[in-house]
Amino acid sequence: MDPCFRRDDGRGANRMSITNELAYLFHIKAQNGKEYYLTSANEIITSGRVSYLPYSGLALSSAKFNDSAENHIILHGIFETGGIDKNDELVGATIDISYWQNQIVKNFVTYICTQNSIKDLEFELRCESEAIKYNQSLLEMFSKTCRANFGDNRCKVNLDDYSIICELVAISGNILTCDISGFENGYFIGGTVFVHNEKQGDYKFKILSHIANNIIIDISAEFHFAEQQEIKLIPACDKNFRTCCYSFNNAVNFTGEPAIPEYNIIKN
């Protein structure tokens, strides 16, 4: 049985006296299945058959609820045997908070731990509304990057407008030296080298690197470049809004939502 969880024997053997002062009860369920039953009181509180233990000095430090979407609670505590350990993974944990007064337990809120701030022997848990889970599911419907493929009917970029035919100056292994001055380093990374040869036919090679006049390709097929005088370089798009806008002047057809927040908004 988890050391953070205790049950009485049905006769109240573990029950201790408690004053009428307000105390908070915390049921924490981590994503790995570990559960904690803790209280802000300085003695055990038993509700039904569940005992909440006074370890880690867990307390509700602050809370904000307003119309500006601020809806969070900060819990403060110390690392303690029988309570919360420094190695416990609490980000993403569900935290049910109730309060105890006059021998009565009332549910307060159920929140998700979105941040665990460790300060030597102390910690602070930032807890936010369960609605954050629905917000993250909603984010999966959107994308910061473009959903179109470069040059397709949604992208609408004409690849011929951005492709160039250049002279092949030298060959060394998979390094092709071309006359492509005027293009920034990396412009053709991820793109394609297209070659046409009457004897060998048509071939395409992926561009792995572009530095100055040197194009490094992934040679996945046998082709004798020694007989080739010209090659066609076709750039690629990394699907980011900045590339779409500044490299291809195509922001109007960008099919993503670049302004949405990062998907993983629960951070440790």
C-alpha positions as a Markdown table, in Angstrom:
| # | Residue | x | y | z |
|---|---|---|---|---|
| 1 | Met | 0.0 | 0.0 | 0.0 |
| 2 | Asp | 1.3 | 3.4 | -0.8 |
| 3 | Pro | 2.7 | 5.1 | 2.3 |
| 4 | Cys | 0.7 | 8.2 | 1.5 |
| 5 | Phe | -2.6 | 6.4 | 1.9 |
| 6 | Arg | -4.1 | 4.9 | 5.0 |
| 7 | Arg | -7.5 | 3.5 | 5.9 |
| 8 | Asp | -9.0 | 3.1 | 9.3 |
| 9 | Asp | -10.2 | -0.3 | 10.6 |
| 10 | Gly | -13.8 | 0.6 | 10.4 |
| 11 | Arg | -13.9 | 1.5 | 14.1 |
| 12 | Gly | -12.2 | 4.9 | 13.8 |
| 13 | Ala | -8.9 | 3.5 | 15.2 |
| 14 | Asn | -6.8 | 5.9 | 13.2 |
| 15 | Arg | -9.1 | 8.9 | 13.8 |
| 16 | Met | -7.5 | 11.7 | 15.7 |
| 17 | Ser | -9.2 | 14.7 | 17.3 |
| 18 | Ile | -9.5 | 17.7 | 15.1 |
| 19 | Thr | -10.6 | 21.2 | 15.9 |
| 20 | Asn | -13.4 | 23.1 | 14.2 |
| 21 | Glu | -10.8 | 25.2 | 12.3 |
| 22 | Leu | -10.8 | 25.0 | 8.5 |
| 23 | Ala | -8.5 | 22.4 | 7.0 |
| 24 | Tyr | -7.9 | 21.4 | 3.4 |
| 25 | Leu | -7.9 | 17.9 | 2.2 |
| 26 | Phe | -5.9 | 16.9 | -0.9 |
| 27 | His | -6.3 | 13.8 | -3.0 |
| 28 | Ile | -3.5 | 13.8 | -5.6 |
| 29 | Lys | -3.4 | 11.2 | -8.3 |
| 30 | Ala | -0.3 | 11.2 | -10.4 |
| 31 | Gln | -0.2 | 10.1 | -14.0 |
| 32 | Asn | 1.9 | 7.0 | -13.0 |
| 33 | Gly | -1.0 | 5.9 | -10.8 |
| 34 | Lys | 0.6 | 6.9 | -7.4 |
| 35 | Glu | -1.9 | 8.5 | -5.0 |
| 36 | Tyr | -1.5 | 10.8 | -2.1 |
| 37 | Tyr | -4.0 | 11.7 | 0.7 |
| 38 | Leu | -2.7 | 14.7 | 2.5 |
| 39 | Thr | -4.1 | 17.5 | 4.7 |
| 40 | Ser | -3.1 | 21.0 | 5.7 |
| 41 | Ala | -4.0 | 20.1 | 9.3 |
| 42 | Asn | -1.2 | 19.1 | 11.7 |
| 43 | Glu | -2.9 | 15.8 | 12.5 |
| 44 | Ile | -4.7 | 13.0 | 10.7 |
| 45 | Ile | -8.2 | 13.7 | 9.4 |
| 46 | Thr | -10.3 | 10.7 | 8.6 |
| 47 | Ser | -13.3 | 11.1 | 6.3 |
| 48 | Gly | -15.3 | 7.9 | 5.8 |
| 49 | Arg | -12.7 | 5.2 | 5.4 |
| 50 | Val | -10.0 | 7.4 | 4.1 |
| 51 | Ser | -7.3 | 9.1 | 6.2 |
| 52 | Tyr | -5.6 | 12.3 | 5.1 |
| 53 | Leu | -2.1 | 12.6 | 6.5 |
| 54 | Pro | -0.4 | 15.7 | 7.7 |
| 55 | Tyr | 2.8 | 15.2 | 5.7 |
| 56 | Ser | 4.7 | 17.7 | 3.5 |
| 57 | Gly | 2.9 | 20.6 | 5.2 |
| 58 | Leu | 0.8 | 21.0 | 2.1 |
| 59 | Ala | -1.2 | 24.2 | 2.1 |
| 60 | Leu | -3.2 | 26.4 | -0.3 |
| 61 | Ser | -0.8 | 29.3 | -0.8 |
| 62 | Ser | -2.8 | 31.5 | -3.2 |
| 63 | Ala | -5.6 | 31.4 | -5.7 |
| 64 | Lys | -6.9 | 33.6 | -8.5 |
| 65 | Phe | -10.3 | 33.5 | -10.1 |
| 66 | Asn | -11.5 | 36.4 | -12.3 |
| 67 | Asp | -13.1 | 37.3 | -15.6 |
| 68 | Ser | -9.7 | 37.7 | -17.3 |
| 69 | Ala | -9.2 | 33.9 | -17.5 |
| 70 | Glu | -7.0 | 33.7 | -14.5 |
| 71 | Asn | -8.1 | 30.5 | -12.8 |
| 72 | His | -5.4 | 28.8 | -10.8 |
| 73 | Ile | -4.3 | 27.8 | -7.4 |
| 74 | Ile | -0.8 | 27.6 | -5.9 |
| 75 | Leu | 0.0 | 24.8 | -3.4 |
| 76 | His | 3.0 | 25.0 | -1.2 |
| 77 | Gly | 4.8 | 22.2 | 0.7 |
| 78 | Ile | 8.0 | 20.7 | 1.8 |
| 79 | Phe | 9.6 | 17.4 | 0.8 |
| 80 | Glu | 9.0 | 14.8 | 3.5 |
| 81 | Thr | 9.0 | 11.1 | 4.0 |
| 82 | Gly | 5.4 | 9.8 | 3.8 |
| 83 | Gly | 4.4 | 12.8 | 1.9 |
| 84 | Ile | 5.7 | 14.2 | -1.4 |
| 85 | Asp | 9.2 | 13.2 | -2.4 |
| 86 | Lys | 11.6 | 15.3 | -4.6 |
| 87 | Asn | 11.6 | 12.6 | -7.3 |
| 88 | Asp | 7.8 | 12.4 | -7.5 |
| 89 | Glu | 6.4 | 13.3 | -10.9 |
| 90 | Leu | 3.4 | 15.6 | -10.2 |
| 91 | Val | 3.0 | 17.6 | -13.5 |
| 92 | Gly | -0.2 | 16.4 | -15.1 |
| 93 | Ala | -1.5 | 15.0 | -11.8 |
| 94 | Thr | -5.2 | 15.4 | -10.9 |
| 95 | Ile | -5.7 | 17.2 | -7.5 |
| 96 | Asp | -9.1 | 17.0 | -5.7 |
| 97 | Ile | -9.2 | 19.7 | -3.1 |
| 98 | Ser | -11.9 | 19.6 | -0.3 |
| 99 | Tyr | -12.2 | 21.4 | 2.9 |
| 100 | Trp | -13.0 | 20.1 | 6.4 |
| 101 | Gln | -14.8 | 22.1 | 9.0 |
| 102 | Asn | -17.1 | 21.1 | 11.9 |
| 103 | Gln | -16.6 | 17.4 | 11.0 |
| 104 | Ile | -18.0 | 18.1 | 7.5 |
| 105 | Val | -16.2 | 17.6 | 4.2 |
| 106 | Lys | -17.1 | 19.8 | 1.2 |
| 107 | Asn | -15.7 | 19.5 | -2.2 |
| 108 | Phe | -13.9 | 22.6 | -3.4 |
| 109 | Val | -12.2 | 22.1 | -6.8 |
| 110 | Thr | -10.6 | 19.5 | -9.0 |
| 111 | Tyr | -7.6 | 20.9 | -10.8 |
| 112 | Ile | -4.6 | 19.7 | -12.9 |
| 113 | Cys | -1.0 | 20.3 | -11.8 |
| 114 | Thr | 0.6 | 22.2 | -14.7 |
| 115 | Gln | 3.9 | 23.2 | -13.1 |
| 116 | Asn | 6.1 | 21.9 | -10.3 |
| 117 | Ser | 8.6 | 24.5 | -9.0 |
| 118 | Ile | 11.3 | 23.0 | -6.8 |
| 119 | Lys | 13.2 | 25.3 | -4.3 |
| 120 | Asp | 15.7 | 23.2 | -2.3 |
| 121 | Leu | 13.5 | 21.4 | 0.3 |
| 122 | Glu | 10.3 | 23.2 | -0.7 |
| 123 | Phe | 8.0 | 23.1 | -3.8 |
| 124 | Glu | 5.1 | 24.9 | -5.3 |
| 125 | Leu | 2.5 | 23.3 | -7.4 |
| 126 | Arg | 0.6 | 25.4 | -9.9 |
| 127 | Cys | -2.8 | 23.9 | -10.5 |
| 128 | Glu | -5.3 | 25.0 | -13.2 |
| 129 | Ser | -8.8 | 24.1 | -14.1 |
| 130 | Glu | -9.5 | 20.8 | -15.8 |
| 131 | Ala | -10.6 | 22.8 | -18.8 |
| 132 | Ile | -6.9 | 22.9 | -19.7 |
| 133 | Lys | -7.3 | 19.3 | -20.9 |
| 134 | Tyr | -10.0 | 20.3 | -23.3 |
| 135 | Asn | -8.0 | 23.2 | -24.5 |
| 136 | Gln | -5.1 | 20.9 | -25.3 |
| 137 | Ser | -7.4 | 18.5 | -27.2 |
| 138 | Leu | -8.6 | 21.5 | -29.2 |
| 139 | Leu | -5.1 | 22.5 | -30.1 |
| 140 | Glu | -4.7 | 19.1 | -31.8 |
| 141 | Met | -7.1 | 20.3 | -34.4 |
| 142 | Phe | -4.8 | 23.2 | -35.3 |
| 143 | Ser | -1.2 | 23.4 | -36.5 |
| 144 | Lys | 1.5 | 26.0 | -36.3 |
| 145 | Thr | 2.9 | 24.6 | -39.6 |
| 146 | Cys | 1.2 | 24.5 | -43.0 |
| 147 | Arg | -1.0 | 21.5 | -43.8 |
| 148 | Ala | -0.5 | 21.9 | -47.5 |
| 149 | Asn | 2.2 | 20.2 | -49.5 |
| 150 | Phe | 4.6 | 22.4 | -51.3 |
| 151 | Gly | 3.3 | 23.1 | -54.8 |
| 152 | Asp | -0.1 | 21.3 | -54.4 |
| 153 | Asn | -3.5 | 22.7 | -55.2 |
| 154 | Arg | -3.8 | 24.2 | -51.7 |
| 155 | Cys | -0.3 | 25.7 | -51.6 |
| 156 | Lys | -0.7 | 27.1 | -55.1 |
| 157 | Val | 3.0 | 27.8 | -55.5 |
| 158 | Asn | 4.2 | 27.1 | -59.0 |
| 159 | Leu | 7.4 | 25.1 | -58.5 |
| 160 | Asp | 8.8 | 26.2 | -61.9 |
| 161 | Asp | 8.8 | 29.8 | -60.7 |
| 162 | Tyr | 11.3 | 28.9 | -57.9 |
| 163 | Ser | 13.3 | 26.1 | -59.7 |
| 164 | Ile | 16.5 | 26.9 | -61.5 |
| 165 | Ile | 18.5 | 25.1 | -64.2 |
| 166 | Cys | 22.2 | 25.5 | -63.6 |
| 167 | Glu | 25.5 | 24.3 | -64.9 |
| 168 | Leu | 27.1 | 21.4 | -63.2 |
| 169 | Val | 30.7 | 22.6 | -62.6 |
| 170 | Ala | 32.3 | 19.7 | -60.7 |
| 171 | Ile | 31.4 | 16.4 | -59.0 |
| 172 | Ser | 33.0 | 14.8 | -55.9 |
| 173 | Gly | 31.2 | 11.8 | -54.5 |
| 174 | Asn | 27.7 | 13.1 | -53.6 |
| 175 | Ile | 28.8 | 16.8 | -53.7 |
| 176 | Leu | 27.7 | 18.7 | -56.8 |
| 177 | Thr | 29.3 | 22.1 | -57.4 |
| 178 | Cys | 27.0 | 24.3 | -59.4 |
| 179 | Asp | 26.9 | 28.0 | -60.4 |
| 180 | Ile | 24.2 | 29.1 | -58.0 |
| 181 | Ser | 25.6 | 32.3 | -56.6 |
| 182 | Gly | 23.0 | 34.7 | -55.3 |
| 183 | Phe | 21.2 | 32.1 | -53.2 |
| 184 | Glu | 21.5 | 32.1 | -49.4 |
| 185 | Asn | 23.2 | 29.1 | -47.8 |
| 186 | Gly | 20.6 | 26.5 | -47.0 |
| 187 | Tyr | 18.0 | 27.8 | -49.5 |
| 188 | Phe | 17.8 | 24.4 | -51.3 |
| 189 | Ile | 18.0 | 22.1 | -48.2 |
| 190 | Gly | 15.3 | 19.5 | -48.3 |
| 191 | Gly | 14.6 | 20.2 | -52.0 |
| 192 | Thr | 15.3 | 18.1 | -55.0 |
| 193 | Val | 17.9 | 17.7 | -57.7 |
| 194 | Phe | 16.2 | 16.7 | -61.0 |
| 195 | Val | 18.4 | 15.4 | -63.8 |
| 196 | His | 17.4 | 14.4 | -67.3 |
| 197 | Asn | 19.7 | 12.3 | -69.5 |
| 198 | Glu | 18.8 | 10.8 | -72.8 |
| 199 | Lys | 20.8 | 7.7 | -72.1 |
| 200 | Gln | 20.1 | 7.3 | -68.4 |
| 201 | Gly | 16.6 | 8.7 | -68.1 |
| 202 | Asp | 15.1 | 11.0 | -65.4 |
| 203 | Tyr | 16.3 | 10.9 | -61.8 |
| 204 | Lys | 15.5 | 12.8 | -58.6 |
| 205 | Phe | 17.8 | 13.2 | -55.6 |
| 206 | Lys | 17.1 | 14.7 | -52.2 |
| 207 | Ile | 19.2 | 17.7 | -51.2 |
| 208 | Leu | 20.8 | 17.2 | -47.8 |
| 209 | Ser | 22.9 | 20.4 | -47.6 |
| 210 | His | 23.5 | 23.6 | -49.5 |
| 211 | Ile | 26.6 | 25.7 | -48.8 |
| 212 | Ala | 27.7 | 28.3 | -51.3 |
| 213 | Asn | 27.9 | 26.6 | -54.7 |
| 214 | Asn | 28.0 | 23.1 | -53.2 |
| 215 | Ile | 24.9 | 20.8 | -53.1 |
| 216 | Ile | 25.1 | 17.6 | -51.1 |
| 217 | Ile | 22.7 | 15.0 | -52.2 |
| 218 | Asp | 21.4 | 11.6 | -51.0 |
| 219 | Ile | 22.4 | 9.2 | -53.7 |
| 220 | Ser | 19.7 | 6.6 | -53.6 |
| 221 | Ala | 20.2 | 5.4 | -57.3 |
| 222 | Glu | 23.1 | 4.9 | -59.6 |
| 223 | Phe | 23.6 | 7.8 | -61.9 |
| 224 | His | 26.7 | 8.9 | -63.8 |
| 225 | Phe | 26.9 | 12.6 | -63.2 |
| 226 | Ala | 30.2 | 12.8 | -65.2 |
| 227 | Glu | 28.0 | 12.8 | -68.4 |
| 228 | Gln | 25.7 | 15.5 | -67.1 |
| 229 | Gln | 26.2 | 19.2 | -67.9 |
| 230 | Glu | 23.0 | 20.7 | -66.4 |
| 231 | Ile | 20.8 | 20.0 | -63.4 |
| 232 | Lys | 17.6 | 21.4 | -62.1 |
| 233 | Leu | 17.3 | 22.5 | -58.5 |
| 234 | Ile | 13.9 | 22.6 | -56.9 |
| 235 | Pro | 13.6 | 24.1 | -53.4 |
| 236 | Ala | 11.5 | 22.8 | -50.6 |
| 237 | Cys | 9.3 | 24.5 | -47.9 |
| 238 | Asp | 9.7 | 23.7 | -44.2 |
| 239 | Lys | 6.0 | 24.6 | -43.7 |
| 240 | Asn | 6.7 | 27.5 | -41.4 |
| 241 | Phe | 4.9 | 30.7 | -41.9 |
| 242 | Arg | 8.0 | 32.8 | -42.1 |
| 243 | Thr | 9.3 | 30.6 | -45.0 |
| 244 | Cys | 6.0 | 30.7 | -46.7 |
| 245 | Cys | 5.9 | 34.5 | -46.4 |
| 246 | Tyr | 9.4 | 35.6 | -47.1 |
| 247 | Ser | 10.8 | 32.8 | -49.3 |
| 248 | Phe | 7.8 | 32.2 | -51.5 |
| 249 | Asn | 5.6 | 35.2 | -51.0 |
| 250 | Asn | 2.7 | 32.9 | -50.4 |
| 251 | Ala | 1.3 | 33.9 | -47.0 |
| 252 | Val | -2.2 | 34.3 | -48.4 |
| 253 | Asn | -2.3 | 30.5 | -49.0 |
| 254 | Phe | -0.7 | 29.4 | -45.7 |
| 255 | Thr | -3.0 | 26.6 | -44.3 |
| 256 | Gly | -1.8 | 26.7 | -40.6 |
| 257 | Glu | -2.4 | 28.7 | -37.5 |
| 258 | Pro | 1.0 | 30.2 | -36.6 |
| 259 | Ala | -0.3 | 32.3 | -33.7 |
| 260 | Ile | -1.6 | 29.4 | -31.6 |
| 261 | Pro | 0.4 | 28.4 | -28.5 |
| 262 | Glu | 2.6 | 25.4 | -28.3 |
| 263 | Tyr | 0.7 | 22.1 | -27.9 |
| 264 | Asn | 2.4 | 21.0 | -24.7 |
| 265 | Ile | 1.3 | 23.9 | -22.4 |
| 266 | Ile | 1.7 | 21.7 | -19.3 |
| 267 | Lys | 5.4 | 22.3 | -18.3 |
| 268 | Asn | 7.6 | 21.1 | -15.6 |
